[in-house]
Amino acid sequence: MQGDTDLHTESGNTDPLLAVDGLTKSFGALIAVNNVDMAIAKGSIHALLGENGAGKSTLVKMLYGTLQPDAGRILINGKPETVASPNHARALGIGMVFQHFSLFESMTVAENIALALDHKPTPDQVKAELTDFVARYGLAVDPDSTVGDLDVGVRQRVEILRVLLQKPSLVILDEPTSVLTPQEAEQLFGVLRQLASEGKSILYISHKLDEVRALCDDATVMRHGKVVARTDPREESSASLARAMVGSDVTDAVRTHRALPADAPLMLELNQVEYEPGSLFGMALKDISLRVHAGEILGIAGVAGNGQKELFDVLSGEALVDLDSVRIEGHPVGKLPIAKRRERGGAFVPEERAGHASVPAMALSENALITRKAPEDGTLGSLGVMKFGAIRKLSETIRDAFDVRSAKGDPAASTLSGGNLQKFVVGRELSRKPRILVVNQPTWGVDAAAASFIRTGIMDLADQGSAVIVISQDLDELLQISDRIAVLSHGYLSEPLDAANVTLEQLGLLMGGDGGAPASGPEAANTAGMERSDAA
Amino acid sequence: MQLELVKRDAPSATMLLAAPFLAIGLTLLTSGILFALMGFNPFEALYEYFISPLTELWSVHELLLKAGPLILIALGLAVCYRANVWNIGAEGQFTMGAVFGSIPPILFPEWTGPLTLPTMLVLGIIGGALYGSIPALLKVRFRANEILTSLMLAYIALLILDYLVRGPWRDPGGFNFPESRNFSDEQSLPVIVEGSRLHLGILLSFLMVPVMWFFMSRTLAGHAIKVVGEAPRAARFAGFSSSALVYGSLILSGALAGLAGIMEVAGPIGELRPTISPGYGFTAIIVAFLGRLNPWGILMAGLLLSLSFLGGEAAQITIGLSDKMARVVQGLLLFFVLGCDTLVRYQIRFSSGAPKAAEQSAAPAAPATQGAGDAA
């Protein structure tokens, strides 16, 4: 935060490293990027802010050569360039770290990095370069470890190193901290500041406003494909940036974190769950115990890939475990499938809204039926004959109550935007008034207004006496809506902490980072498993 | 240089409707060219093949007679294909239905009464269903690919039939011909149109069209089959058991194919022979797809494919066209149906090989179209 004020002043009078001028790209009738101008000065850390769907990704894809603009120019050092392909972008000095990993899991770190470098060095040369780089910047990684064995946080570091070793003059990072603990993120910021002080430019794409205010010295805010603001984020408040992104004030309901009343009935419990997922790439759950009471929201924090999906499956009944290790209101249900758990009052919202929570090709009414087949839903007649009138009406009710914006009639789920489909699949469960709700990543990739709406709905449900588990990677979200927060790391679940008193640092430590050295598997597991060692 | 199939964002509604007709048109065109290459006048050959069977009443009867089993089998196959279960072995299920259903008239020829025929039909259904459950078992228990197992089982069924009619089930009074004894009237389906071979089974087959339409579009089971075919994870989430759906769809389609089988031998054939089907079980695959897996579409497609059988016979008799031509025409039709359907939903893109790796690494970074959709 300090020490970077002096470096963006020195870039004032020269040509910007990269400028775009009237850049436009449309897909069919939709103009995804509309006449965008932007300039990134040498040595600056430039934020590109915007909600999902604002056009950030499309803009960046044009800069990196994976999409070609319909109109407008890209100038690099003042010279117009056509970025024909990612190879060409790299030749022009543009490097990009993607949001999703593109590493070969069966190869070592050094091999992965060697593959990305144009001069095709041997692994030994890569190791030398890597050691050199690490000595200057930090970001330590063992070059000989196999990528498949590494944490997501460390993999992200490999992605970044791979791009930095290409020695680009502009580094584009797309939401790099979404898989990092707060401590790992802070470490990354240090590296980025150092790179900027050496005259490299960074384009930092994010929707996390605090991060941007702490790190960046310039910002372009996009909304609906257009640039709506250019600003110095250090002089803005999070609220003013949010207003620029969303176009209006977003009021987020805040939960008053409550202590549990002593007599709150126990609704859902896991007792020493052991679960080995069938696939090679899953994370085994080890000795997981948790308890949720009526009226309580339990948040499960953790970096993606630490067992969230598996935990959801065990809770929902999509994965079966020992009968006694899952209990709903005292009844053992570990071997009961999802339909039986719904009968007992459970409702579930998986992470993936299209393809798991809904069938994209099917109409909303048919999608409503997916979880609403119980007798009290009134959607089925005798012999399983569907009552179309009732099903349509149910779907209409959900759409009205949860502000689902879509085409008239009964459109296919695939025609809805992410936020609206998420409101539909969450609303489908909330409108049942379930006594137990388990939701995985409730607002992932959803715009701020929809996210606020969904969180309010979840909190209202808990206020009415239901037990709720929210699995989320978004710590701010968990701190906002949960009463207690437990951390899932390497398949272990920590003891829950009171959300009112917990700090980001505490959570970060539990999430597997220790603030400096790379997190290694067993170490992090011990941290997370520390408090439950008595159960073992 | 590489060919890629890229999914279209929104396939044209007109083209979706036009695709089957386009496929038929292309089939006619290509068949015409083939006829010409074989030295026939293409217009005359096309007339003999596709029009002349419709000009006389008796051949319209024959058209319906052949369409019956095709439609009945295809209705069942459509259920499988909707559930992404690729049953290719309807020919075997048809055959085993015929074999099971023939147990009463062949092993208990003296037992004739009002219950004989219903018993035969029920046994036919059971035979087909049991035979269809074998690939289901292999798929659920051992993850064996049902395309291979159901197809191989089809050939096994044909050999079992062949063995039976040449061996233990051969008619003792049949002068050593490989045939079973003839079925009596009580063991046969009654003719419903005087002077034709149209029997009760054909009516039953056509009646199954609305029944299956209701099943697929109005019941939870039909809904479950569509959900599992479209999005298997959503089906699991909904609480539909995927193994139950594999069993259910294969047993249902086996049952319908088995019913078609026994109705064929208890109808126009009247006995068991080494060959009881001109390939109905395989042709029904084309019928199912040409009919868009929709029962009403299958009704139309069944009539069309039946015409291709009849036309093949007619053209063989009148102008001496090889009977293999019927298979060629059917193959062309399937090829063009699948081709047209694919190209309506996907577009072909040529891409150069070089930046492929880079594009792949770029691909997962939030598809642009999805982002665009969110902004709308």
Interface residues (C-beta under 8 A of the other chain):
Chain A: F27 G28 L30 A32 E51 N52 G53 A54 G55 K56 S57 T58 K61 Y64 T66 L67 S85 P86 N87 M96 F98 Q99 H100 S102 D174 H224 G225 S316 E318 P337 I338 A339 R342 F348 P350 E352 G355 H356 A357 S358 V359 P360 A361 M362 E366 L369 I370 T371 K373 L380 L383 G384 V385 M386 F388 S417 G418 G419 D447
Chain B: D9 A10 R218 T219 L220 A221 H223 K226 V227 E230 A231 R233 A234 R236 F237 A238 G239 S241 A354 P355 A358 E359 Q360 S361 A362 P364 A365 A366 A368 T369 Q370 G371 A372 G373 D374 A375 A376
